[in-house]
Amino acid sequence: MIRPDFDRMIADWRGPVLAALVALIAALPSLMLLPPLDRDESRYAQATAQMLETGDLVDIRFQDDPRYKKPVGIYWLQAAAVSLVSDAEARDIRAYRIPSLLGAMLAAAACAWAGGALFGQRAGFLAGAMLGATFLLSTEAGIAKTDAMLAGSVTLAMAALARLYLAAREGRAPARLHKLLFWLGLGLSILIKGPIGPMVVISALVMLTVWDRNARWLTRLGWGWGLPLLALMVGPWAIAITIASDGAFWRDAVGGDLGQKVVGVDESHGGFPGYYLLLAPVLLFPATLLLPAALSTGWARRAEPGVRFALCWLIPTWIIFELTPTKLPHYTLPTFGAIALLAAAAMTRPIGTLSRRLGAGLMLFAALVISAAAVYGLTEFGTSTAQTWATMTLAFALAAAAVGGFLLLNGASTSGLLAAMAFGILAHAALAGEIRQLRPLAIAPRLDAALMEAGLHPRQGRVGAPVAITTFHEPSFVFLTGTPTRLTDAEGAAEALIAGRPAIVEAADADAFAAALAARRAPPPRAVAVVTGHNYSKGDDLVLTLYAPEAARPIPGPAAGGAR
């Protein structure tokens, strides 16, 4: 039983704040423990670092290449976070992850705020806490890219819209603050990821209007000042990037990035219809416990305004993502707030036997999948330290399923959910600890450490910069070693070494590297470290040798060709 003190503890503003705290606790292990990840996170972080280095807050670049795929919002937020707690030189990935953490906290708080109006304070808090504790959101909250902040901005817009919808249904005047938050959330979502936020909002509005057969309430959303506010938020940068890129941003972002994902499979990220449905039990863990009850509630109570709103938020967007050829697990994250609301609504009434049994079964399935992933990582790439973390992951994931499932089956749904969330958060933390110990996957951090230990790192200023590297051309290495880093071939590595700069050569390039040095009559290279590992972005095993430059002046030789 949940004591009456629980309801007092989450009353009014406390529910959203406590839900945000749950999201904070769930996300911190990933934010603190994971190394810079390839490829998206390190691309975002490196582009942000270059913004800070150059002072150009309009044109987004990765080294010399334009990065015209997403709007500027996340880069600005990351730049602000790094400026407040770190600096571009430090290359501390944790600072770049702060906006993602704040986005997850915003999503949890906004979901709790919406749930409090739709289903009551207790259900609101539980919805926000569930959302904040999900494996997907708490993972994205610890990665420096767009998705957690997108979830936060979309959930804020939809939470404000829920309150406006409820006011219209009850014949009350809509609050100006709610309208303002709706437009601010929508504008922020556009700055973060372009059309995704408007797609969620517009599809929900269309479905609500058709289902209710009433469009009059739409006139009360503050269009007269909301659209100008939206234009004020987005317009200045849109004009600036159009001028700076001569229109290339829109060709690449809309015609290239977005267009390729809509009409075909982009970068081999394909999937079948039903892909997201199959992944949902794992990505929603530990809220998986109430997934069947949420679906049952959505059908049985679809006439209720709160349930109907959640369904209109969830269904059209989910269908669009299922039908889009390009698929990645995080794409459906903006709909998770709706699922959490339906699950919380289910707990306001006794949950049926079938939903309880299915929920316990799905929870066990998700726990076994997470356990299997931990075991796979350990057996393929693990160390003795990783074994401890993997064991903890298994124990906590299975405890979440066992304790949560037992309590749910015995009619204690709220207690079961709280227990499942506690163990689920611990399982997620342990999994982050295990990933940190999978040393073969951390190639860039180990190369960075080897450069430091040998006194060859560009930040130490002891030798010429930049570092040249062959084959391992991943953004994480560029982020850690600096913008000038040269992603090159064997010829370029030989030139770098002769010019007094460190070179890192992969085993497959060793013969060509030696030949290039011999052609320039250079002395044999001096190897100071060897790093072996697995490049998970390409699935290749690598052996990388770090060579220190000689103090002698470069020896003239034939002109080098190839990439630099």
BELGI-V919640 format. One record per residue. N is the residue number from 1. RES is the residue in three letters. PHI is phi in whole degrees, 0 to 359 (999 if undefined). Layout:
n=N res=RES phi=PHI
n=N res=RES phi=PHI
This chain:
n=1 res=MET phi=999
n=2 res=ILE phi=267
n=3 res=ARG phi=293
n=4 res=PRO phi=301
n=5 res=ASP phi=301
n=6 res=PHE phi=299
n=7 res=ASP phi=293
n=8 res=ARG phi=292
n=9 res=MET phi=293
n=10 res=ILE phi=254
n=11 res=ALA phi=292
n=12 res=ASP phi=56
n=13 res=TRP phi=285
n=14 res=ARG phi=292
n=15 res=GLY phi=302
n=16 res=PRO phi=301
n=17 res=VAL phi=295
n=18 res=LEU phi=292
n=19 res=ALA phi=297
n=20 res=ALA phi=297
n=21 res=LEU phi=295
n=22 res=VAL phi=300
n=23 res=ALA phi=299
n=24 res=LEU phi=298
n=25 res=ILE phi=296
n=26 res=ALA phi=293
n=27 res=ALA phi=269
n=28 res=LEU phi=304
n=29 res=PRO phi=302
n=30 res=SER phi=296
n=31 res=LEU phi=300
n=32 res=MET phi=277
n=33 res=LEU phi=261
n=34 res=LEU phi=287
n=35 res=PRO phi=287
n=36 res=PRO phi=305
n=37 res=LEU phi=259
n=38 res=ASP phi=260
n=39 res=ARG phi=257
n=40 res=ASP phi=299
n=41 res=GLU phi=303
n=42 res=SER phi=292
n=43 res=ARG phi=295
n=44 res=TYR phi=300
n=45 res=ALA phi=296
n=46 res=GLN phi=295
n=47 res=ALA phi=297
n=48 res=THR phi=295
n=49 res=ALA phi=301
n=50 res=GLN phi=292
n=51 res=MET phi=302
n=52 res=LEU phi=291
n=53 res=GLU phi=291
n=54 res=THR phi=266
n=55 res=GLY phi=79
n=56 res=ASP phi=271
n=57 res=LEU phi=264
n=58 res=VAL phi=248
n=59 res=ASP phi=274
n=60 res=ILE phi=264
n=61 res=ARG phi=221
n=62 res=PHE phi=246
n=63 res=GLN phi=53
n=64 res=ASP phi=267
n=65 res=ASP phi=266
n=66 res=PRO phi=298
n=67 res=ARG phi=245
n=68 res=TYR phi=257
n=69 res=LYS phi=242
n=70 res=LYS phi=231
n=71 res=PRO phi=296
n=72 res=VAL phi=270
n=73 res=GLY phi=308
n=74 res=ILE phi=293
n=75 res=TYR phi=294
n=76 res=TRP phi=297
n=77 res=LEU phi=295
n=78 res=GLN phi=295
n=79 res=ALA phi=298
n=80 res=ALA phi=296
n=81 res=ALA phi=296
n=82 res=VAL phi=296
n=83 res=SER phi=297
n=84 res=LEU phi=282
n=85 res=VAL phi=243
n=86 res=SER phi=205
n=87 res=ASP phi=204
n=88 res=ALA phi=296
n=89 res=GLU phi=295
n=90 res=ALA phi=294
n=91 res=ARG phi=53
n=92 res=ASP phi=268
n=93 res=ILE phi=298
n=94 res=ARG phi=298
n=95 res=ALA phi=295
n=96 res=TYR phi=288
n=97 res=ARG phi=273
n=98 res=ILE phi=301
n=99 res=PRO phi=301
n=100 res=SER phi=295
n=101 res=LEU phi=299
n=102 res=LEU phi=296
n=103 res=GLY phi=296
n=104 res=ALA phi=294
n=105 res=MET phi=295
n=106 res=LEU phi=297
n=107 res=ALA phi=300
n=108 res=ALA phi=296
n=109 res=ALA phi=294
n=110 res=ALA phi=295
n=111 res=CYS phi=296
n=112 res=ALA phi=296
n=113 res=TRP phi=296
n=114 res=ALA phi=294
n=115 res=GLY phi=297
n=116 res=GLY phi=298
n=117 res=ALA phi=283
n=118 res=LEU phi=278
n=119 res=PHE phi=226
n=120 res=GLY phi=108
n=121 res=GLN phi=298
n=122 res=ARG phi=296
n=123 res=ALA phi=298
n=124 res=GLY phi=298
n=125 res=PHE phi=300
n=126 res=LEU phi=297
n=127 res=ALA phi=296
n=128 res=GLY phi=296
n=129 res=ALA phi=295
n=130 res=MET phi=302
n=131 res=LEU phi=298
n=132 res=GLY phi=295
n=133 res=ALA phi=268
n=134 res=THR phi=299
n=135 res=PHE phi=302
n=136 res=LEU phi=291
n=137 res=LEU phi=293
n=138 res=SER phi=291
n=139 res=THR phi=285
n=140 res=GLU phi=297
n=141 res=ALA phi=293
n=142 res=GLY phi=255
n=143 res=ILE phi=233
n=144 res=ALA phi=278
n=145 res=LYS phi=214
n=146 res=THR phi=275
n=147 res=ASP phi=289
n=148 res=ALA phi=292
n=149 res=MET phi=292
n=150 res=LEU phi=299
n=151 res=ALA phi=300
n=152 res=GLY phi=295
n=153 res=SER phi=292
n=154 res=VAL phi=294
n=155 res=THR phi=296
n=156 res=LEU phi=298
n=157 res=ALA phi=299
n=158 res=MET phi=288
n=159 res=ALA phi=294
n=160 res=ALA phi=296
n=161 res=LEU phi=296
n=162 res=ALA phi=300
n=163 res=ARG phi=291
n=164 res=LEU phi=293
n=165 res=TYR phi=296
n=166 res=LEU phi=295
n=167 res=ALA phi=298
n=168 res=ALA phi=295
n=169 res=ARG phi=296
n=170 res=GLU phi=266
n=171 res=GLY phi=76
n=172 res=ARG phi=264
n=173 res=ALA phi=287
n=174 res=PRO phi=291
n=175 res=ALA phi=284
n=176 res=ARG phi=298
n=177 res=LEU phi=299
n=178 res=HIS phi=294
n=179 res=LYS phi=294
n=180 res=LEU phi=298
n=181 res=LEU phi=295
n=182 res=PHE phi=299
n=183 res=TRP phi=289
n=184 res=LEU phi=294
n=185 res=GLY phi=298
n=186 res=LEU phi=295
n=187 res=GLY phi=296
n=188 res=LEU phi=297
n=189 res=SER phi=297
n=190 res=ILE phi=292
n=191 res=LEU phi=293
n=192 res=ILE phi=275
n=193 res=LYS phi=214
n=194 res=GLY phi=60
n=195 res=PRO phi=280
n=196 res=ILE phi=296
n=197 res=GLY phi=301
n=198 res=PRO phi=302
n=199 res=MET phi=300
n=200 res=VAL phi=297
n=201 res=VAL phi=293
n=202 res=ILE phi=294
n=203 res=SER phi=296
n=204 res=ALA phi=293
n=205 res=LEU phi=298
n=206 res=VAL phi=296
n=207 res=MET phi=294
n=208 res=LEU phi=297
n=209 res=THR phi=297
n=210 res=VAL phi=292
n=211 res=TRP phi=294
n=212 res=ASP phi=280
n=213 res=ARG phi=55
n=214 res=ASN phi=208
n=215 res=ALA phi=249
n=216 res=ARG phi=297
n=217 res=TRP phi=293
n=218 res=LEU phi=294
n=219 res=THR phi=288
n=220 res=ARG phi=254
n=221 res=LEU phi=268
n=222 res=GLY phi=82
n=223 res=TRP phi=300
n=224 res=GLY phi=301
n=225 res=TRP phi=250
n=226 res=GLY phi=291
n=227 res=LEU phi=295
n=228 res=PRO phi=300
n=229 res=LEU phi=298
n=230 res=LEU phi=299
n=231 res=ALA phi=296
n=232 res=LEU phi=292
n=233 res=MET phi=289
n=234 res=VAL phi=260
n=235 res=GLY phi=301
n=236 res=PRO phi=302
n=237 res=TRP phi=290
n=238 res=ALA phi=301
n=239 res=ILE phi=292
n=240 res=ALA phi=296
n=241 res=ILE phi=287
n=242 res=THR phi=297
n=243 res=ILE phi=290
n=244 res=ALA phi=296
n=245 res=SER phi=260
n=246 res=ASP phi=56
n=247 res=GLY phi=84
n=248 res=ALA phi=295
n=249 res=PHE phi=302
n=250 res=TRP phi=289
n=251 res=ARG phi=295
n=252 res=ASP phi=284
n=253 res=ALA phi=287
n=254 res=VAL phi=268
n=255 res=GLY phi=288
n=256 res=GLY phi=268
n=257 res=ASP phi=299
n=258 res=LEU phi=292
n=259 res=GLY phi=299
n=260 res=GLN phi=295
n=261 res=LYS phi=287
n=262 res=VAL phi=280
n=263 res=VAL phi=265
n=264 res=GLY phi=199
n=265 res=VAL phi=273
n=266 res=ASP phi=263
n=267 res=GLU phi=54
n=268 res=SER phi=65
n=269 res=HIS phi=266
n=270 res=GLY phi=257
n=271 res=GLY phi=183
n=272 res=PHE phi=268
n=273 res=PRO phi=302
n=274 res=GLY phi=101
n=275 res=TYR phi=303
n=276 res=TYR phi=289
n=277 res=LEU phi=297
n=278 res=LEU phi=293
n=279 res=LEU phi=281
n=280 res=ALA phi=306
n=281 res=PRO phi=302
n=282 res=VAL phi=280
n=283 res=LEU phi=292
n=284 res=LEU phi=271
n=285 res=PHE phi=308
n=286 res=PRO phi=267
n=287 res=ALA phi=293
n=288 res=THR phi=309
n=289 res=LEU phi=307
n=290 res=LEU phi=250
n=291 res=LEU phi=297
n=292 res=PRO phi=299
n=293 res=ALA phi=296
n=294 res=ALA phi=296
n=295 res=LEU phi=294
n=296 res=SER phi=297
n=297 res=THR phi=296
n=298 res=GLY phi=301
n=299 res=TRP phi=281
n=300 res=ALA phi=289
n=301 res=ARG phi=243
n=302 res=ARG phi=294
n=303 res=ALA phi=280
n=304 res=GLU phi=289
n=305 res=PRO phi=304
n=306 res=GLY phi=295
n=307 res=VAL phi=293
n=308 res=ARG phi=299
n=309 res=PHE phi=299
n=310 res=ALA phi=298
n=311 res=LEU phi=295
n=312 res=CYS phi=290
n=313 res=TRP phi=288
n=314 res=LEU phi=278
n=315 res=ILE phi=296
n=316 res=PRO phi=297
n=317 res=THR phi=294
n=318 res=TRP phi=299
n=319 res=ILE phi=297
n=320 res=ILE phi=301
n=321 res=PHE phi=292
n=322 res=GLU phi=294
n=323 res=LEU phi=273
n=324 res=THR phi=285
n=325 res=PRO phi=301
n=326 res=THR phi=281
n=327 res=LYS phi=225
n=328 res=LEU phi=226
n=329 res=PRO phi=305
n=330 res=HIS phi=276
n=331 res=TYR phi=300
n=332 res=THR phi=276
n=333 res=LEU phi=306
n=334 res=PRO phi=298
n=335 res=THR phi=266
n=336 res=PHE phi=294
n=337 res=GLY phi=298
n=338 res=ALA phi=295
n=339 res=ILE phi=296
n=340 res=ALA phi=298
n=341 res=LEU phi=295
n=342 res=LEU phi=295
n=343 res=ALA phi=295
n=344 res=ALA phi=294
n=345 res=ALA phi=299
n=346 res=ALA phi=299
n=347 res=MET phi=280
n=348 res=THR phi=282
n=349 res=ARG phi=223
n=350 res=PRO phi=301
n=351 res=ILE phi=269
n=352 res=GLY phi=296
n=353 res=THR phi=299
n=354 res=LEU phi=297
n=355 res=SER phi=295
n=356 res=ARG phi=293
n=357 res=ARG phi=294
n=358 res=LEU phi=295
n=359 res=GLY phi=297
n=360 res=ALA phi=295
n=361 res=GLY phi=293
n=362 res=LEU phi=297
n=363 res=MET phi=298
n=364 res=LEU phi=295
n=365 res=PHE phi=301
n=366 res=ALA phi=296
n=367 res=ALA phi=297
n=368 res=LEU phi=292
n=369 res=VAL phi=295
n=370 res=ILE phi=297
n=371 res=SER phi=297
n=372 res=ALA phi=296
n=373 res=ALA phi=297
n=374 res=ALA phi=295
n=375 res=VAL phi=293
n=376 res=TYR phi=299
n=377 res=GLY phi=301
n=378 res=LEU phi=293
n=379 res=THR phi=289
n=380 res=GLU phi=274
n=381 res=PHE phi=225
n=382 res=GLY phi=275
n=383 res=THR phi=233
n=384 res=SER phi=297
n=385 res=THR phi=293
n=386 res=ALA phi=298
n=387 res=GLN phi=298
n=388 res=THR phi=298
n=389 res=TRP phi=295
n=390 res=ALA phi=296
n=391 res=THR phi=298
n=392 res=MET phi=296
n=393 res=THR phi=300
n=394 res=LEU phi=301
n=395 res=ALA phi=298
n=396 res=PHE phi=287
n=397 res=ALA phi=297
n=398 res=LEU phi=291
n=399 res=ALA phi=294
n=400 res=ALA phi=301
n=401 res=ALA phi=290
n=402 res=ALA phi=290
n=403 res=VAL phi=290
n=404 res=GLY phi=300
n=405 res=GLY phi=296
n=406 res=PHE phi=298
n=407 res=LEU phi=294
n=408 res=LEU phi=297
n=409 res=LEU phi=298
n=410 res=ASN phi=262
n=411 res=GLY phi=86
n=412 res=ALA phi=260
n=413 res=SER phi=294
n=414 res=THR phi=294
n=415 res=SER phi=298
n=416 res=GLY phi=298
n=417 res=LEU phi=295
n=418 res=LEU phi=298
n=419 res=ALA phi=295
n=420 res=ALA phi=297
n=421 res=MET phi=294
n=422 res=ALA phi=298
n=423 res=PHE phi=290
n=424 res=GLY phi=296
n=425 res=ILE phi=296
n=426 res=LEU phi=295
n=427 res=ALA phi=296
n=428 res=HIS phi=295
n=429 res=ALA phi=298
n=430 res=ALA phi=294
n=431 res=LEU phi=295
n=432 res=ALA phi=298
n=433 res=GLY phi=296
n=434 res=GLU phi=295
n=435 res=ILE phi=301
n=436 res=ARG phi=298
n=437 res=GLN phi=270
n=438 res=LEU phi=277
n=439 res=ARG phi=302
n=440 res=PRO phi=300
n=441 res=LEU phi=275
n=442 res=ALA phi=265
n=443 res=ILE phi=292
n=444 res=ALA phi=299
n=445 res=PRO phi=299
n=446 res=ARG phi=286
n=447 res=LEU phi=295
n=448 res=ASP phi=300
n=449 res=ALA phi=294
n=450 res=ALA phi=296
n=451 res=LEU phi=298
n=452 res=MET phi=297
n=453 res=GLU phi=296
n=454 res=ALA phi=275
n=455 res=GLY phi=73
n=456 res=LEU phi=249
n=457 res=HIS phi=288
n=458 res=PRO phi=305
n=459 res=ARG phi=291
n=460 res=GLN phi=279
n=461 res=GLY phi=69
n=462 res=ARG phi=270
n=463 res=VAL phi=230
n=464 res=GLY phi=296
n=465 res=ALA phi=236
n=466 res=PRO phi=265
n=467 res=VAL phi=287
n=468 res=ALA phi=249
n=469 res=ILE phi=217
n=470 res=THR phi=254
n=471 res=THR phi=67
n=472 res=PHE phi=279
n=473 res=HIS phi=258
n=474 res=GLU phi=264
n=475 res=PRO phi=301
n=476 res=SER phi=300
n=477 res=PHE phi=290
n=478 res=VAL phi=297
n=479 res=PHE phi=300
n=480 res=LEU phi=285
n=481 res=THR phi=257
n=482 res=GLY phi=114
n=483 res=THR phi=304
n=484 res=PRO phi=289
n=485 res=THR phi=315
n=486 res=ARG phi=260
n=487 res=LEU phi=271
n=488 res=THR phi=223
n=489 res=ASP phi=242
n=490 res=ALA phi=298
n=491 res=GLU phi=298
n=492 res=GLY phi=294
n=493 res=ALA phi=294
n=494 res=ALA phi=296
n=495 res=GLU phi=299
n=496 res=ALA phi=299
n=497 res=LEU phi=296
n=498 res=ILE phi=296
n=499 res=ALA phi=279
n=500 res=GLY phi=90
n=501 res=ARG phi=243
n=502 res=PRO phi=292
n=503 res=ALA phi=227
n=504 res=ILE phi=240
n=505 res=VAL phi=236
n=506 res=GLU phi=280
n=507 res=ALA phi=304
n=508 res=ALA phi=294
n=509 res=ASP phi=260
n=510 res=ALA phi=297
n=511 res=ASP phi=295
n=512 res=ALA phi=295
n=513 res=PHE phi=295
n=514 res=ALA phi=297
n=515 res=ALA phi=295
n=516 res=ALA phi=295
n=517 res=LEU phi=293
n=518 res=ALA phi=297
n=519 res=ALA phi=297
n=520 res=ARG phi=262
n=521 res=ARG phi=54
n=522 res=ALA phi=275
n=523 res=PRO phi=294
n=524 res=PRO phi=303
n=525 res=PRO phi=289
n=526 res=ARG phi=255
n=527 res=ALA phi=280
n=528 res=VAL phi=242
n=529 res=ALA phi=197
n=530 res=VAL phi=231
n=531 res=VAL phi=239
n=532 res=THR phi=250
n=533 res=GLY phi=181
n=534 res=HIS phi=237
n=535 res=ASN phi=278
n=536 res=TYR phi=290
n=537 res=SER phi=289
n=538 res=LYS phi=243
n=539 res=GLY phi=79
n=540 res=ASP phi=253
n=541 res=ASP phi=274
n=542 res=LEU phi=232
n=543 res=VAL phi=233
n=544 res=LEU phi=244
n=545 res=THR phi=251
n=546 res=LEU phi=267
n=547 res=TYR phi=249
n=548 res=ALA phi=266
n=549 res=PRO phi=287
n=550 res=GLU phi=279
n=551 res=ALA phi=285
n=552 res=ALA phi=293
n=553 res=ARG phi=294
n=554 res=PRO phi=302
n=555 res=ILE phi=265
n=556 res=PRO phi=302
n=557 res=GLY phi=202
n=558 res=PRO phi=295
n=559 res=ALA phi=299
n=560 res=ALA phi=271
n=561 res=GLY phi=243
n=562 res=GLY phi=88
n=563 res=ALA phi=288
n=564 res=ARG phi=248
